[in-house]
Amino acid sequence: MPGKFIKVAFHLISLLSLKSAQRVGRSLGAMAWRLGGRSVETTRKNLRACYPTLSKQEVEELGRKSMQETAATALEIPLMWEWPIERCLDLIKEIEGEELLRDYQQGKQGLVLLAPHHGNWELAGLFFASRYKMAALYSPPNQPGLEDYIKTARSRTGSELVPTDRKGIVRLFSILREGGVVGILPDQTPRREGGEFAPFFGIPTITMTLASKLIQKTGAKAIVTYAQRLPGGKGFKMVLREAEPSLSSKDLTESLTALNRSVEKCIAEVPEQYQWEYKRFRRTAPGEKPVY
């Protein structure tokens, strides 16, 4: 029943225009911030930890904006899943850093797309999957009845959804060696065996090792990307940034530090559009004070 209800709700939300969906989302986000709760407290703690020099007022202002932008993203997702591909892609009004893609196209190496929880990551996935043979890791949803719906929505451009198991990881290596494209969420907390601590905003943070290993072992190029929300419901700017060079280092700690630094630089461009509501520091390094 929950899965069926969500699908009906997503269909109804998809009848909205982008501007209306964003307006509703931001209104809900502002209301959620006023009411408080777990997400609000997580946002505050994340911002205090990552930006220790901000005043209390600055933390509150950035936190409120973040909650609004995260809620806007949530209201945009039904549009990304229900609208025709062409209509979604028409929302992209500008591409910044497109020359990085031309560099990739001229070579034979694979491409690892690092797409953090920044801006609208669903649109970023659609954009690249519409251009390239692409694969992305996929974890089944907790809600029963939603898996087929999500897989259909995300793979309708031909993107291959790869399970988060050993067989799936092997498939990612194969795709990169063939010169294909692999999408990774670099700021997602990995399973215990799939991560090591590396600094993120100066805080020792459990960081996935998969992206580093994919790049090291296949020689793939790495690009950080996000779809930046433009003001006034006017659409999005697709932003592409070259990852830190030491991401390809054979020293894993150095590589993971570069991975997190690459994400930090993108966040710095529009910090309010990062999903600060996510518990990025849920696991604490030995000897460190817990963030939460």
FIVOGU-722030 format. One record per residue: x, y, z of N, C-alpha, C, O in turn. Coordinates in steps of 0.1 Angstrom, whole numbers, plus 5000, padded with zeros to 4 digits. Last residue first. Example, Ala and Ser with C-alpha at 12.3 -4.5 7.8 and 13.67 -1.06 7.14 Angstrom:
2
{{5128,4978,5071},{5137,4989,5071},{5129,5000,5079},{5134,5011,5080}}
{{5132,4943,5078},{5123,4955,5078},{5132,4967,5078},{5142,4967,5085}}
***
This chain:
292
{{5270,5142,5162},{5256,5141,5165},{5254,5136,5180},{5243,5134,5185}}
{{5297,5141,5161},{5290,5153,5156},{5276,5153,5161},{5270,5164,5164}}
{{5318,5129,5187},{5307,5127,5178},{5301,5140,5174},{5300,5149,5182}}
{{5353,5134,5187},{5340,5137,5194},{5329,5136,5184},{5330,5141,5173}}
{{5377,5108,5183},{5371,5120,5178},{5357,5122,5186},{5351,5112,5190}}
{{5387,5083,5189},{5393,5095,5196},{5387,5108,5192},{5390,5118,5198}}
{{5380,5069,5158},{5385,5067,5171},{5391,5080,5177},{5400,5086,5170}}
{{5353,5087,5140},{5367,5081,5141},{5371,5079,5155},{5367,5087,5164}}
{{5319,5078,5139},{5330,5087,5144},{5343,5080,5145},{5344,5068,5149}}
{{5293,5080,5116},{5303,5071,5122},{5315,5080,5126},{5320,5088,5118}}
{{5278,5101,5106},{5271,5092,5116},{5281,5082,5122},{5279,5077,5133}}
{{5282,5124,5090},{5292,5120,5101},{5286,5110,5111},{5290,5111,5123}}
{{5260,5128,5074},{5273,5124,5068},{5283,5119,5078},{5292,5111,5074}}
{{5230,5127,5074},{5239,5124,5085},{5253,5119,5079},{5255,5107,5080}}
{{5215,5153,5055},{5220,5140,5055},{5231,5138,5066},{5239,5147,5068}}
{{5210,5180,5054},{5201,5172,5062},{5205,5157,5064},{5200,5150,5072}}
{{5224,5192,5035},{5230,5192,5048},{5221,5184,5058},{5225,5182,5069}}
{{5227,5189,5004},{5217,5183,5013},{5224,5181,5027},{5229,5170,5031}}
{{5233,5221,4989},{5238,5208,4994},{5228,5202,5004},{5222,5210,5011}}
{{5224,5246,4984},{5218,5236,4976},{5224,5222,4979},{5221,5212,4972}}
{{5239,5264,4999},{5225,5261,5003},{5219,5250,4995},{5208,5245,4999}}
{{5264,5266,4986},{5263,5257,4998},{5248,5254,5002},{5246,5244,5008}}
{{5276,5267,4958},{5262,5270,4962},{5259,5262,4974},{5252,5252,4973}}
{{5304,5264,4960},{5298,5273,4950},{5284,5277,4953},{5280,5288,4950}}
{{5310,5246,4980},{5313,5260,4982},{5307,5269,4972},{5305,5281,4975}}
{{5304,5222,4967},{5295,5227,4978},{5297,5242,4980},{5288,5249,4982}}
{{5327,5219,4951},{5314,5221,4945},{5304,5226,4955},{5296,5235,4952}}
{{5346,5215,4971},{5347,5227,4962},{5334,5229,4955},{5330,5241,4953}}
{{5339,5191,4983},{5338,5204,4991},{5338,5216,4982},{5331,5226,4984}}
{{5345,5173,4963},{5331,5175,4967},{5329,5189,4974},{5320,5196,4972}}
{{5372,5174,4964},{5365,5177,4952},{5351,5180,4954},{5345,5189,4948}}
{{5377,5165,4990},{5380,5179,4987},{5373,5183,4974},{5369,5195,4972}}
{{5370,5138,4988},{5362,5147,4996},{5365,5162,4993},{5356,5170,4993}}
{{5391,5131,4970},{5377,5128,4967},{5368,5138,4975},{5359,5145,4969}}
{{5414,5136,4984},{5411,5144,4972},{5397,5142,4968},{5391,5152,4963}}
{{5411,5117,5004},{5412,5131,5008},{5409,5140,4996},{5401,5150,4997}}
{{5414,5094,4989},{5401,5097,4996},{5400,5112,5000},{5389,5118,4999}}
{{5441,5097,4981},{5430,5096,4971},{5417,5100,4977},{5409,5108,4971}}
{{5454,5095,5005},{5456,5107,4997},{5444,5108,4986},{5439,5119,4984}}
{{5447,5069,5012},{5443,5081,5021},{5444,5094,5013},{5435,5102,5014}}
{{5458,5054,4992},{5444,5054,4993},{5439,5066,5002},{5430,5073,4999}}
{{5481,5060,4968},{5480,5061,4982},{5465,5063,4985},{5459,5074,4982}}
{{5479,5063,4941},{5478,5049,4946},{5478,5049,4961},{5475,5038,4967}}
{{5458,5090,4929},{5469,5085,4937},{5468,5071,4941},{5457,5066,4945}}
{{5436,5102,4918},{5441,5090,4911},{5454,5084,4918},{5460,5074,4913}}
{{5433,5124,4933},{5423,5114,4934},{5428,5100,4928},{5424,5090,4932}}
{{5450,5144,4927},{5455,5133,4935},{5445,5122,4938},{5447,5113,4946}}
{{5435,5163,4912},{5444,5154,4905},{5448,5142,4914},{5450,5131,4909}}
{{5400,5167,4919},{5414,5169,4923},{5423,5159,4917},{5420,5147,4917}}
{{5380,5167,4889},{5383,5163,4902},{5397,5167,4906},{5406,5169,4897}}
{{5366,5194,4871},{5376,5184,4871},{5379,5180,4886},{5381,5189,4894}}
{{5331,5198,4869},{5343,5203,4875},{5353,5191,4874},{5350,5180,4877}}
{{5301,5210,4856},{5311,5200,4855},{5324,5205,4860},{5329,5216,4855}}
{{5267,5217,4859},{5281,5221,4862},{5290,5209,4862},{5287,5199,4869}}
{{5239,5229,4843},{5247,5217,4846},{5262,5221,4848},{5268,5226,4839}}
{{5215,5248,4857},{5228,5249,4850},{5235,5236,4854},{5237,5233,4865}}
{{5179,5248,4852},{5191,5244,4859},{5204,5247,4850},{5203,5248,4838}}
{{5150,5269,4856},{5156,5257,4851},{5169,5254,4859},{5170,5257,4871}}
{{5136,5290,4867},{5140,5291,4852},{5147,5279,4847},{5151,5278,4835}}
{{5126,5296,4892},{5120,5284,4884},{5124,5284,4870},{5117,5278,4861}}
{{5141,5316,4903},{5128,5319,4897},{5122,5308,4889},{5114,5310,4880}}
{{5175,5306,4898},{5164,5313,4905},{5152,5315,4897},{5152,5315,4884}}
{{5185,5272,4891},{5185,5286,4888},{5174,5293,4895},{5164,5287,4898}}
{{5203,5246,4906},{5190,5252,4905},{5191,5267,4902},{5198,5274,4910}}
{{5228,5227,4891},{5225,5238,4900},{5211,5244,4896},{5209,5247,4885}}
{{5236,5195,4891},{5227,5203,4884},{5222,5215,4893},{5214,5212,4902}}
{{5271,5185,4891},{5258,5187,4898},{5249,5196,4889},{5254,5204,4881}}
{{5301,5166,4892},{5290,5172,4885},{5278,5174,4894},{5276,5166,4903}}
{{5335,5158,4886},{5325,5161,4896},{5314,5169,4890},{5317,5179,4882}}
{{5352,5133,4869},{5346,5146,4869},{5336,5147,4880},{5328,5137,4882}}
{{5380,5114,4861},{5370,5117,4871},{5365,5131,4869},{5373,5140,4868}}
{{5390,5087,4839},{5390,5101,4842},{5379,5104,4852},{5369,5097,4852}}
{{5405,5055,4847},{5394,5064,4842},{5396,5078,4846},{5403,5081,4856}}
{{5423,5035,4852},{5428,5047,4846},{5418,5057,4841},{5420,5065,4833}}
{{5415,5013,4866},{5411,5014,4852},{5417,5026,4845},{5417,5026,4833}}
{{5425,5015,4892},{5427,5003,4885},{5423,5003,4870},{5426,4994,4863}}
{{5418,5042,4901},{5432,5036,4902},{5434,5025,4892},{5444,5024,4886}}
{{5390,5043,4898},{5399,5052,4890},{5414,5046,4890},{5420,5047,4879}}
{{5381,5023,4915},{5377,5023,4901},{5387,5031,4893},{5391,5027,4882}}
{{5392,5032,4939},{5397,5020,4934},{5393,5018,4919},{5401,5013,4911}}
{{5377,5056,4943},{5392,5057,4942},{5397,5044,4935},{5406,5045,4927}}
{{5351,5046,4945},{5355,5055,4934},{5370,5056,4932},{5374,5055,4921}}
{{5353,5029,4969},{5350,5024,4955},{5355,5033,4944},{5361,5028,4935}}
{{5356,5039,4994},{5368,5036,4987},{5366,5032,4972},{5375,5031,4964}}
{{5337,5064,5011},{5338,5052,5002},{5351,5051,4995},{5357,5061,4990}}
{{5346,5074,5043},{5345,5078,5029},{5346,5065,5021},{5354,5057,5023}}
{{5340,5088,5074},{5341,5075,5067},{5337,5078,5052},{5327,5084,5049}}
{{5360,5115,5083},{5347,5110,5079},{5349,5097,5071},{5357,5096,5062}}
{{5374,5139,5103},{5376,5125,5098},{5363,5119,5095},{5355,5117,5104}}
{{5370,5172,5091},{5365,5162,5101},{5368,5148,5095},{5364,5145,5084}}
{{5376,5190,5072},{5385,5189,5083},{5381,5179,5093},{5388,5177,5104}}
{{5357,5186,5052},{5357,5198,5060},{5365,5197,5073},{5361,5203,5083}}
{{5368,5155,5057},{5358,5162,5049},{5354,5174,5057},{5348,5173,5068}}
{{5396,5132,5057},{5390,5145,5061},{5379,5150,5051},{5381,5150,5039}}
{{5387,5097,5061},{5394,5108,5054},{5388,5121,5057},{5376,5122,5060}}
{{5384,5063,5069},{5382,5077,5073},{5392,5086,5065},{5404,5083,5063}}
{{5369,5041,5044},{5379,5044,5054},{5378,5059,5057},{5372,5067,5050}}
{{5347,5014,5033},{5351,5028,5035},{5362,5030,5045},{5365,5021,5053}}
{{5335,4990,5032},{5337,4997,5019},{5342,5011,5021},{5341,5019,5012}}
{{5328,4978,5055},{5339,4972,5048},{5343,4980,5035},{5353,4977,5029}}
{{5305,4993,5063},{5318,4994,5071},{5330,4989,5063},{5341,4994,5064}}
{{5291,5010,5034},{5291,5000,5044},{5305,4999,5051},{5315,5004,5046}}
{{5293,5047,5032},{5294,5033,5027},{5292,5023,5038},{5292,5026,5050}}
{{5274,5075,5028},{5281,5067,5038},{5281,5052,5034},{5271,5046,5032}}
{{5280,5094,4999},{5271,5085,5006},{5279,5077,5016},{5290,5072,5013}}
{{5294,5111,4983},{5293,5115,4997},{5283,5106,5005},{5278,5110,5015}}
{{5295,5102,4957},{5307,5101,4965},{5306,5104,4979},{5314,5101,4987}}
{{5277,5082,4938},{5274,5093,4948},{5285,5093,4958},{5286,5084,4967}}
{{5286,5077,4904},{5288,5074,4918},{5284,5086,4927},{5286,5097,4923}}
{{5284,5063,4872},{5280,5073,4881},{5281,5069,4895},{5276,5058,4898}}
{{5305,5056,4845},{5300,5051,4857},{5296,5063,4866},{5305,5071,4868}}
{{5309,5049,4810},{5307,5059,4821},{5300,5053,4833},{5291,5045,4831}}
{{5334,5031,4791},{5321,5036,4794},{5321,5046,4806},{5331,5050,4810}}
{{5357,5018,4782},{5355,5032,4779},{5342,5038,4782},{5338,5049,4777}}
{{5360,4993,4792},{5355,4994,4778},{5353,5008,4774},{5348,5011,4763}}
{{5366,4998,4818},{5377,4993,4809},{5373,4994,4794},{5382,4994,4785}}
{{5341,5005,4827},{5352,5015,4826},{5363,5011,4817},{5368,5019,4810}}
{{5328,4980,4827},{5323,4991,4819},{5334,5002,4817},{5335,5007,4806}}
{{5343,4965,4845},{5343,4961,4831},{5338,4973,4822},{5344,4975,4811}}
{{5338,4978,4869},{5352,4978,4864},{5352,4975,4849},{5360,4981,4841}}
{{5311,4973,4871},{5315,4987,4869},{5329,4987,4864},{5332,4995,4855}}
{{5311,4945,4874},{5305,4951,4862},{5309,4965,4860},{5312,4969,4849}}
{{5321,4943,4900},{5329,4938,4889},{5324,4943,4875},{5332,4946,4866}}
{{5299,4953,4914},{5312,4961,4914},{5321,4956,4902},{5327,4964,4895}}
{{5280,4933,4909},{5278,4947,4904},{5291,4955,4903},{5293,4962,4894}}
{{5291,4912,4923},{5289,4911,4909},{5287,4924,4902},{5292,4927,4891}}
{{5291,4922,4949},{5303,4919,4943},{5302,4918,4928},{5310,4923,4920}}
{{5265,4948,4950},{5271,4936,4955},{5284,4933,4947},{5288,4941,4938}}
{{5244,4967,4943},{5256,4970,4952},{5261,4957,4958},{5262,4956,4970}}
{{5236,4964,4908},{5234,4962,4922},{5246,4964,4930},{5258,4963,4925}}
{{5232,4990,4884},{5240,4979,4888},{5238,4976,4903},{5239,4986,4911}}
{{5214,5000,4857},{5214,5000,4871},{5221,4988,4877},{5217,4976,4874}}
{{5222,5017,4828},{5222,5004,4834},{5223,5005,4849},{5233,5012,4854}}
{{5202,5039,4809},{5212,5037,4819},{5211,5023,4825},{5200,5018,4828}}
{{5183,5044,4791},{5192,5033,4787},{5203,5031,4798},{5212,5023,4796}}
{{5164,5061,4800},{5174,5067,4790},{5184,5056,4785},{5193,5059,4777}}
{{5151,5047,4819},{5144,5049,4806},{5153,5056,4796},{5149,5057,4784}}
{{5160,5042,4844},{5167,5035,4833},{5161,5038,4819},{5164,5031,4809}}
{{5145,5055,4862},{5159,5058,4861},{5166,5052,4849},{5177,5057,4845}}
{{5120,5044,4859},{5122,5058,4858},{5136,5061,4855},{5139,5070,4847}}
{{5124,5016,4864},{5119,5021,4851},{5122,5036,4849},{5125,5039,4838}}
{{5133,5018,4891},{5142,5012,4881},{5137,5017,4867},{5145,5020,4858}}
{{5110,5027,4904},{5122,5035,4904},{5131,5031,4893},{5138,5039,4886}}
{{5091,5006,4898},{5088,5020,4894},{5101,5028,4893},{5103,5035,4883}}
{{5103,4984,4910},{5101,4984,4896},{5099,4998,4891},{5104,5002,4880}}
{{5103,4993,4938},{5115,4990,4931},{5114,4991,4916},{5122,4997,4909}}
{{5080,4997,4952},{5085,5008,4945},{5097,5005,4936},{5101,5013,4928}}
{{5070,4975,4966},{5063,4979,4955},{5069,4991,4947},{5063,4995,4937}}
{{5080,4986,4999},{5077,4975,4990},{5068,4981,4978},{5060,4990,4980}}
{{5106,5008,5007},{5092,5007,5005},{5089,4996,4995},{5094,4996,4984}}
{{5134,5009,5005},{5128,5002,5017},{5113,4999,5015},{5107,4990,5021}}
{{5148,5001,4972},{5141,5010,4982},{5136,5002,4994},{5133,4990,4992}}
{{5180,4987,4963},{5165,4986,4964},{5159,4995,4975},{5165,4997,4985}}
{{5206,5007,4949},{5201,4999,4961},{5186,4999,4961},{5180,5009,4960}}
{{5229,5008,4923},{5215,5009,4927},{5212,5000,4939},{5216,4989,4940}}
{{5253,5026,4904},{5250,5017,4915},{5235,5019,4919},{5230,5030,4919}}
{{5251,5029,4869},{5251,5035,4882},{5248,5025,4892},{5240,5016,4890}}
{{5264,5035,4836},{5259,5026,4846},{5260,5033,4860},{5269,5041,4862}}
{{5259,5044,4801},{5262,5047,4815},{5257,5037,4824},{5246,5030,4822}}
{{5267,5057,4772},{5265,5044,4778},{5269,5045,4792},{5281,5046,4795}}
{{5255,5091,4770},{5266,5081,4770},{5260,5067,4775},{5250,5067,4781}}
{{5233,5108,4770},{5245,5111,4761},{5254,5099,4759},{5260,5097,4749}}
{{5215,5102,4789},{5210,5105,4776},{5221,5106,4765},{5218,5106,4753}}
{{5231,5100,4811},{5226,5088,4806},{5220,5090,4792},{5220,5080,4784}}
{{5235,5128,4817},{5246,5119,4812},{5241,5106,4806},{5247,5102,4796}}
{{5208,5136,4824},{5216,5143,4814},{5227,5134,4808},{5229,5133,4796}}
{{5200,5119,4844},{5193,5118,4831},{5202,5125,4820},{5202,5120,4809}}
{{5218,5127,4865},{5218,5114,4860},{5212,5112,4846},{5217,5106,4837}}
{{5209,5154,4868},{5223,5151,4864},{5224,5137,4858},{5231,5135,4848}}
{{5184,5149,4878},{5185,5155,4865},{5199,5153,4859},{5201,5151,4847}}
{{5191,5138,4903},{5183,5130,4894},{5184,5135,4879},{5186,5128,4870}}
{{5204,5159,4917},{5212,5148,4912},{5204,5139,4902},{5211,5132,4894}}
{{5201,5191,4919},{5192,5180,4915},{5200,5169,4909},{5203,5169,4897}}
{{5223,5201,4945},{5214,5205,4934},{5204,5193,4932},{5200,5186,4941}}
{{5239,5172,4957},{5240,5187,4955},{5232,5191,4943},{5233,5185,4933}}
{{5252,5148,4967},{5238,5152,4970},{5238,5167,4969},{5236,5174,4980}}
{{5276,5143,4939},{5272,5144,4953},{5257,5148,4954},{5250,5151,4945}}
{{5288,5125,4915},{5276,5133,4916},{5271,5134,4931},{5263,5125,4934}}
{{5313,5118,4895},{5311,5119,4909},{5299,5130,4911},{5301,5142,4910}}
{{5318,5096,4870},{5310,5108,4873},{5307,5108,4888},{5301,5100,4893}}
{{5344,5084,4853},{5337,5083,4866},{5331,5096,4869},{5338,5106,4871}}
{{5351,5070,4822},{5347,5082,4829},{5340,5079,4842},{5329,5073,4841}}
{{5378,5053,4804},{5364,5054,4810},{5363,5067,4817},{5372,5075,4819}}
{{5396,5063,4775},{5395,5059,4789},{5381,5061,4793},{5373,5068,4787}}
{{5401,5072,4750},{5395,5058,4751},{5393,5054,4765},{5388,5043,4768}}
{{5393,5106,4740},{5402,5095,4744},{5394,5082,4745},{5383,5081,4740}}
{{5374,5123,4732},{5385,5122,4723},{5395,5111,4727},{5403,5106,4719}}
{{5356,5124,4753},{5352,5118,4741},{5364,5115,4731},{5363,5106,4723}}
{{5371,5138,4773},{5368,5124,4775},{5364,5117,4762},{5369,5106,4759}}
{{5371,5164,4761},{5383,5157,4764},{5381,5142,4766},{5389,5134,4761}}
{{5344,5169,4762},{5350,5167,4749},{5364,5160,4750},{5368,5153,4742}}
{{5340,5171,4789},{5334,5160,4782},{5340,5158,4768},{5342,5146,4764}}
{{5353,5195,4794},{5358,5183,4800},{5352,5170,4794},{5359,5160,4794}}
{{5337,5214,4781},{5350,5210,4775},{5356,5197,4781},{5363,5190,4775}}
{{5317,5220,4799},{5314,5210,4789},{5327,5205,4781},{5327,5194,4776}}
{{5316,5239,4819},{5326,5228,4819},{5325,5217,4809},{5330,5207,4811}}
{{5282,5243,4821},{5295,5249,4825},{5305,5238,4826},{5303,5229,4834}}
{{5254,5247,4803},{5263,5237,4807},{5277,5244,4809},{5283,5249,4800}}
{{5220,5258,4806},{5234,5261,4805},{5243,5249,4809},{5239,5242,4819}}
{{5195,5249,4810},{5196,5261,4802},{5211,5264,4799},{5214,5273,4791}}
{{5176,5222,4813},{5190,5225,4814},{5193,5237,4805},{5192,5236,4792}}
{{5150,5215,4807},{5152,5224,4819},{5166,5228,4820},{5169,5238,4828}}
{{5151,5197,4787},{5149,5211,4783},{5151,5221,4795},{5152,5233,4793}}
{{5152,5173,4800},{5165,5179,4795},{5163,5193,4791},{5173,5201,4791}}
{{5124,5170,4805},{5134,5172,4816},{5147,5178,4811},{5152,5187,4818}}
{{5115,5167,4779},{5110,5178,4787},{5119,5181,4799},{5122,5192,4803}}
{{5127,5144,4771},{5130,5157,4764},{5126,5169,4772},{5133,5179,4773}}
{{5116,5124,4788},{5130,5128,4789},{5133,5141,4783},{5140,5149,4789}}
{{5084,5133,4803},{5092,5128,4792},{5107,5133,4793},{5109,5144,4798}}
{{5080,5130,4839},{5080,5138,4826},{5088,5130,4815},{5096,5122,4818}}
{{5085,5113,4860},{5073,5112,4853},{5073,5119,4840},{5066,5115,4830}}
{{5110,5119,4872},{5106,5105,4870},{5094,5103,4861},{5092,5092,4854}}
{{5111,5146,4874},{5122,5139,4867},{5118,5125,4864},{5123,5119,4854}}
{{5088,5150,4890},{5089,5156,4876},{5099,5148,4868},{5097,5145,4857}}
{{5095,5138,4914},{5084,5133,4906},{5084,5138,4892},{5080,5131,4883}}
{{5117,5156,4921},{5120,5142,4917},{5108,5136,4910},{5110,5129,4900}}
{{5109,5181,4930},{5113,5180,4916},{5114,5165,4912},{5113,5162,4900}}
{{5104,5178,4957},{5093,5180,4949},{5096,5179,4934},{5087,5177,4925}}
{{5131,5174,4966},{5121,5163,4968},{5109,5165,4959},{5103,5155,4954}}
{{5141,5199,4960},{5146,5188,4953},{5136,5176,4954},{5134,5169,4944}}
{{5127,5214,4979},{5125,5217,4964},{5130,5205,4956},{5123,5201,4947}}
{{5139,5204,5002},{5125,5201,4999},{5121,5204,4985},{5113,5197,4979}}
{{5164,5215,4998},{5163,5200,4999},{5148,5196,4996},{5145,5187,4989}}
{{5158,5242,4999},{5163,5237,4987},{5162,5221,4987},{5159,5215,4976}}
{{5149,5244,5026},{5140,5248,5015},{5145,5242,5002},{5137,5237,4994}}
{{5172,5237,5040},{5160,5229,5041},{5150,5232,5030},{5143,5223,5025}}
{{5189,5257,5032},{5192,5243,5028},{5180,5235,5029},{5177,5227,5020}}
{{5177,5279,5044},{5178,5279,5029},{5180,5264,5025},{5175,5260,5015}}
{{5181,5272,5071},{5168,5274,5066},{5168,5273,5050},{5159,5266,5045}}
{{5209,5272,5072},{5202,5260,5074},{5188,5261,5069},{5183,5251,5063}}
{{5216,5299,5067},{5220,5289,5057},{5212,5276,5059},{5209,5269,5050}}
{{5204,5309,5090},{5200,5314,5077},{5203,5304,5066},{5195,5300,5058}}
{{5217,5296,5111},{5202,5295,5110},{5198,5299,5096},{5189,5293,5090}}
{{5243,5304,5107},{5240,5290,5106},{5225,5288,5104},{5220,5280,5096}}
{{5240,5331,5111},{5244,5327,5098},{5241,5312,5096},{5237,5308,5085}}
{{5234,5332,5139},{5225,5337,5129},{5228,5332,5115},{5219,5329,5107}}
{{5258,5322,5149},{5245,5314,5151},{5235,5319,5141},{5227,5310,5136}}
{{5284,5326,5125},{5277,5330,5137},{5264,5321,5138},{5260,5314,5128}}
{{5311,5304,5114},{5298,5311,5112},{5291,5314,5125},{5292,5307,5135}}
{{5333,5289,5119},{5334,5303,5121},{5321,5311,5118},{5320,5323,5121}}
{{5328,5262,5114},{5328,5266,5128},{5329,5281,5130},{5327,5286,5141}}
{{5314,5245,5093},{5316,5260,5092},{5317,5266,5106},{5308,5273,5110}}
{{5310,5219,5100},{5318,5222,5088},{5322,5237,5086},{5331,5240,5080}}
{{5296,5220,5124},{5309,5212,5123},{5317,5216,5111},{5329,5217,5112}}
{{5275,5236,5118},{5284,5240,5129},{5297,5233,5128},{5308,5239,5130}}
{{5263,5220,5098},{5268,5233,5095},{5278,5238,5105},{5288,5244,5102}}
{{5255,5197,5113},{5264,5196,5101},{5271,5209,5098},{5283,5210,5096}}
{{5238,5208,5132},{5250,5202,5136},{5260,5200,5125},{5272,5202,5127}}
{{5217,5217,5115},{5224,5226,5123},{5238,5221,5127},{5248,5227,5127}}
{{5209,5193,5103},{5214,5204,5095},{5222,5213,5103},{5233,5217,5099}}
{{5200,5179,5126},{5211,5174,5118},{5217,5184,5110},{5229,5185,5109}}
{{5178,5196,5133},{5189,5194,5142},{5202,5189,5135},{5213,5193,5138}}
{{5162,5191,5111},{5166,5205,5114},{5179,5204,5123},{5188,5212,5121}}
{{5156,5164,5113},{5164,5169,5101},{5169,5183,5104},{5180,5187,5099}}
{{5142,5163,5138},{5155,5156,5136},{5163,5162,5124},{5175,5164,5125}}
{{5128,5195,5146},{5128,5181,5144},{5142,5176,5141},{5151,5183,5141}}
{{5110,5225,5135},{5121,5218,5141},{5120,5203,5139},{5112,5199,5131}}
{{5092,5243,5125},{5087,5233,5134},{5098,5226,5141},{5096,5220,5152}}
{{5108,5258,5107},{5101,5265,5119},{5097,5255,5129},{5098,5257,5141}}
{{5115,5239,5089},{5125,5245,5096},{5119,5252,5109},{5125,5251,5120}}
{{5090,5233,5077},{5097,5222,5085},{5108,5228,5094},{5110,5224,5105}}
{{5085,5257,5064},{5076,5252,5075},{5083,5242,5084},{5082,5242,5096}}
{{5105,5256,5045},{5105,5267,5055},{5096,5263,5067},{5099,5266,5079}}
{{5096,5233,5031},{5109,5234,5038},{5110,5244,5048},{5115,5242,5059}}
{{5072,5242,5021},{5072,5231,5030},{5085,5230,5038},{5086,5227,5050}}
{{5082,5262,5004},{5073,5265,5014},{5072,5254,5025},{5072,5257,5037}}
{{5098,5247,4986},{5104,5257,4995},{5095,5261,5007},{5100,5263,5018}}
{{5078,5232,4974},{5088,5225,4981},{5095,5235,4991},{5097,5232,5003}}
{{5062,5251,4961},{5056,5243,4971},{5067,5237,4980},{5066,5237,4992}}
{{5082,5261,4943},{5076,5270,4953},{5069,5262,4964},{5071,5266,4976}}
{{5088,5238,4928},{5099,5244,4937},{5093,5254,4947},{5097,5254,4958}}
{{5064,5235,4915},{5069,5224,4924},{5080,5230,4933},{5080,5226,4945}}
{{5062,5259,4901},{5052,5256,4911},{5057,5245,4921},{5056,5246,4933}}
{{5084,5256,4883},{5083,5267,4892},{5074,5265,4904},{5077,5268,4915}}
{{5076,5232,4869},{5088,5233,4877},{5088,5244,4887},{5091,5242,4899}}
{{5041,5226,4873},{5052,5231,4866},{5064,5231,4875},{5063,5229,4887}}
{{5025,5195,4882},{5029,5208,4885},{5040,5213,4875},{5046,5204,4869}}
{{5021,5169,4877},{5013,5177,4870},{5016,5192,4872},{5012,5201,4864}}
{{5037,5155,4896},{5043,5157,4882},{5034,5166,4873},{5039,5171,4863}}
{{5020,5151,4917},{5030,5162,4918},{5035,5165,4904},{5039,5177,4901}}
{{5006,5129,4907},{4999,5141,4909},{5009,5153,4910},{5006,5164,4904}}
{{5027,5110,4907},{5020,5113,4894},{5013,5126,4896},{5013,5135,4886}}
{{5033,5109,4934},{5043,5113,4924},{5037,5117,4911},{5040,5128,4905}}
{{5009,5097,4944},{5014,5111,4948},{5024,5117,4938},{5023,5129,4935}}
{{5011,5072,4932},{4999,5081,4929},{5003,5095,4932},{5000,5105,4925}}
{{5034,5063,4944},{5033,5064,4930},{5022,5073,4926},{5024,5081,4916}}
{{5026,5062,4971},{5037,5071,4967},{5037,5073,4952},{5039,5084,4947}}
{{5006,5043,4971},{5003,5056,4975},{5014,5066,4970},{5010,5077,4964}}
{{5022,5020,4965},{5011,5024,4956},{5007,5039,4958},{5005,5047,4949}}
{{5038,5019,4988},{5044,5020,4975},{5034,5026,4965},{5037,5034,4957}}
{{5019,5014,5009},{5027,5026,5008},{5033,5029,4995},{5033,5041,4990}}
{{5008,4988,5000},{5000,5000,5000},{5008,5013,5000},{5005,5022,4992}}
***
